[in-house]
Amino acid sequence: MDLGYLLLIRRPRHRRRPSLYRRILAFDMDDEIFISLFHISKAMTSDIILLLNNALVRPTRRHNALPVGIQIVPMFTFKPHDEHWNAYLNRKGRYSLNIQMVCESNRKIIDVVAQYPGSVHDSFIYNNCGLRRFLHSAELPRNSWLLGDKGYPLEHCLLTPFRNPNNDMEERYNIAHRHTRNLIERVFGILKLVWSIFA
């Protein structure tokens, strides 16, 4: 996946917590559509789920792990099936979605936009997302900042690095910005370890 990186140090208290994932209703699809999306039949997928069920079901302290079907289906190769398939080719020449994600300083994911093809630029996603509209209509709590990489526009509510630092102060700012924003990189790293579709 081609991933846009944003980091929110502290989130507003009145925002609704988004769920980390949505249930995949892939098995409700027609088999032909399923095969065109995942390059494998539903019957073969069911066999794989049965084979891997014991290895992938892990109890947690509060809940059971994600159902095996939700863990397995996203691992299959993503290939768009609509007439705009070329829009999904990212800069690396692979089919993908460009995902924008925001997390808090404790690695809690609080916002995800996963609806744009891989060729779409990060700034376009940010300019058209609900998060930006929220940030421009409300005020961030004190001592809170939204950090974005150089693909995002500099705004009063979004801090980005200096493209060409001119002095020591700007260089130190960029270093602190990079170290702080590295948290979202680690969150994506964790997601890539769990679900290879993010790789």
N, C-alpha and C positions, 0 to 999 in steps of 0.2 A: 504494500500500500504506500501511496505517496502521502505523507502526513504533514499537516500544518501544525505548528507548535505555538501554543499559547499557555501561559501560566498565570493563575490568579493566586496571589499570596493569601488573601483572606476573602471569603465570600460574603455577600450581603445576607443577613439573617432571614429576610422575608422571602427569599427565592425558594421555589419548590425544588426538592432534590430529584434530579432525573435518575431513572434506573440505569444501571451499568450496561445492560444489554436488553434487547427485545427478543422474545421467543421467536425462533425460526419456524415458520409454518411451511417449510419446504415440502413436506410430505402431503400437503393439501394441493400442491401443484399437479397439473397434468404431467405424466411421465415424459412426454416429449419436451416440454418446457424445462423440466428438471434436468434432463440429459443435456439440453442446449446450454444451461447455466453451469452445470457442475461436471459435465463430461463423464457421467456415470449414471447408471439406472438406479431407480429407487430400490429395486430388489437387491442389487449388489450393495448399495449403501446399508440396507437393513442387515445383510449378512456381515458386513464389516462392523456394524454396531454390536451385533451379537458376539462376534469374536473378541472385540475389545472391551466389552462391558465391564468385566471384572477388573481389568487393569486400570480403567479410567474412573470408576466410581470411587470417590474418596470422601469419607465423612469429614465434616468440619465441626467446629465447636457448636455453632448455632444451627447450621443447615447441612443438607447434603450438597455435594459438589454439583456443578452444572450437569444437567442430564447429558448422557453420552451423545445423543443425537445432536444437541446444540454444540458439543465439542467437536464432533466429527464433520458435519456438513460444511462449515466454513473453511475447512482445511483443503477442500477440493479447489482446483484452479478456477479463478474467476474469469469468465468470458462474457461480455455483454451480448445480448441477443437482439437488440433493437437496431434500427437503421442508422443510428448515430454511433456505431461501434468505434469509429476512429477517434471520437472525442474522449474515449476511455484510455487511449494510449498516452502514457505519461512521458516525461522527458528521458526516461531510461528505456523506452520502447516496449514497456510491458503494460498490459491491461490493468487498470486500477481505479480506485476511487480516491479522491483527495479528501482526507478526513481532518477536520479541525477539532481539537480537543482542549479542554481547559481543566486544570486540576488545582487543588489547594496545596498549601505547603506540606500537608500531611499525606500527599499522594491520592487524595480522594478526588475522583473524577466528578466534576459538577456540570459539565456541558460538553456535548458532542454534536457535531454537524457532519453527517456522513451521507450526503445526497448528491455530491457533485462529481463528475467524471475526473479522471486523473490528469487531464490536460488543463483543468481550471486552476488559475493562480490563487495562492493563499489570500491575497488582498481582496479578490473578488468574493471569495467565500465570506470573509470577515465583513465586507461592506454590505452583504446581503443577509446576514444572520440576525437572529433575534437577540443575541447577546449584545451586538453593537447598538441596536435600537434601545435595549434596556440601559446600557451604559450611558447613552446620550440623553435618556429621559430621567435618569436617577443619578444619585451621587454615590460613588464608592465610599464605604466606611473609612474612617480615619485610619491611617497606617496600612492601607491596602493599595496594591498596584497590580495592574495587568501587564504582563511582560510578553512581548512577541519577538520573533526572530526578524531578520532584515527583510523578509517577504511581506511584512505588514506595514501599514502606514503609521507614522508617528501622530498620536492624538493626545488630547488632554487626559484621556483615561487609559491609554495604551503606550507603554514605554518600549522603544526599540533601540538597538545599538547604533552608535555612530558608524556611518559607512566608511568614512575616512577620518579617524581621530587626528586632531591637529595638535593636541598637547597632552601632557601627562595626566591631567584630570579626566579628559575624555577617554584616554586609554584605560585608566583605573575603573571608570564607569563601565566600559565595555567588558572588562574582566569580571567585575562584580555581577553585571547583567548575565554574562555567559554562565557563571557558576550557579547563579540562582535559577536561571531558566533550564539548567541541566536536569532539574527535577522532572520536568515533563518528558525529557529524553529517556530517563530511567523508567518512567511509567510505561512509555511505549516499548521499552526493552522488555519489561515484565509481560506485557500483552503479547509481544512476539514470541516469547518463550512458551506461553500457554497456548496461543493460537497462531499457527504458522501462516495463516492468511494475512496477518499484519506485516509479515516480512517482505 
